[in-house]
């Protein structure tokens, strides 16, 4: 997810800020509205995949549905987390 967040263009951050009222410096801080930010990431991700998807569509998702769409987006855009080795023994051989 970090790779995806770091890849956001300023125009995308601007859209997120306008839709949610959350600034870049507020993301992840205690008390910031995580549900709205998650919806915004789903919305931006779906747009990057070329899908017609609105912020309101993203807000209507369950947490599980949002998670599945974020995973789909990260996989499709090759933004999966490469820091974990699936088989820790494989790197030692």
Protein Blocks (a to p, Z undefined) as FASTA:
>chain_A
ZZmmmmpcfklmmmmmmmnopafklgopahiafklmmmmmmmmmmmmnopacdfklmmmp
cfklmmmmmmmmmmmnopacfkbcfblmlmmZZ
